[in-house]
Amino acid sequence: MTKVSIRFFNDREVRAVWDESSSQWFFAAVDIVAVLNEQSDYTRNRNYWKYLKNKLKKGKSSTG
């Protein structure tokens, strides 16, 4: 069973899902980026997350 929720961090909404089987919360990466960058523009946050995710993927593949 999963539970969808809205959490708040520094008075900003962060989407979250509770996974009963693993007993873990999963948070929307774009919402976390928005909070950390203090940016409200969804498109900018999404583009930054895409850039960061690709950079992390390239870093992992070059070391392995």
Secondary structure, DSSP 8 states (H G I E B T S, - for coil): -EEEEEEEETTEEEEEEEETTTTEEEE-HHHHHHHHHT---HHHHHHHHHHHHHHHHHHHHHH-
